[in-house]
Amino acid sequence: MTESYDPPAETPDLPAAAPPPYGGPPAPAGPGYPLAPMGGPADGPLGQIRSTGTCFLLMVVTLGIYSLVWYYKTHDEMKRHSGNGIGGGIALLLALVVGIVMPFISPNEVGGLYERKGQARPVGAATGLWYLLLAWLLLVGPIVWFVKTNGALNEYWKSQGATA
């Protein structure tokens, strides 16, 4: 007895797949599911690109007070954009109470933005070691840490379409 093979009937267009879990590969494009320039799903509002030199100058002129503003604003923007992270209020509280943890948390969250888009992390928690281990050497460590962290955050915002 011979059986013939009948191909399945055409199926109507299905809606796009759900977003991938944290750290997964980028989701496929489809109706109502645009891709951001870096390759992952579009997220919330973009953050502000901040000049590293201007921020550093403001930190010096305000005797470090601007660093609290920077922590608040950047963490608030990252949380609004990705839905992940500690947010501005918690970042400010941690900076005031146990400030030594912020050089580790901030680059880790910046790296997480890249990871969600399927990219390699340019900075991570280990970047905080620059701050911690070289702070005694004329503030070289904190400067290197800030240049790396703020630079990576600015590059992320640019890759998502933000303009200076």
C-alpha positions, 0 to 999 in steps of 0.5 A: 500500500502506497501513501502520498505525502500532502504538504501542510496548508499555508498558515497565516502570518503569525505574530512575532515571537516574544522577547528573549529572556535576559541575556538571550539572543536577539529576538526575531523582527516582526510586525510590532516588534522593531529591532534597535540598532544594536540588534535587540528589541526596542526598549524604553526611553533613551538616556542622555549622553554626558560628556566625560570631561564636563562630568569630571569637571563638575565633580571637581568643582562641586567637590564630588557632589555631582557624582551623586547626581551622576549616579542618580541620573544614569541609574534612573535612565538605565532602569527606565530604558531596560526595566532592570537595575537598581534605579536612581533612588537606590543608587543615590541611597547606596552612594550616600550610605555605602559609596564603595559599592557604586564603582562596582554596581554602575559598570555592571549595570552598564555592561548588562545593557550591552548583554541584553542586546547580545553584545559583549560587555565593555565594562562590568563589576570588575571595572570597579577594581580600577577605582578601588585599587588605584585610588591612592595614586593621585586619583588615577584609578577613579579617573580611569574607572569613570572614563571607562564607565561613562564612555561605555554608557555613552556608546550604548546610548549612541548605538540606540539612537541618542544624540548629544 
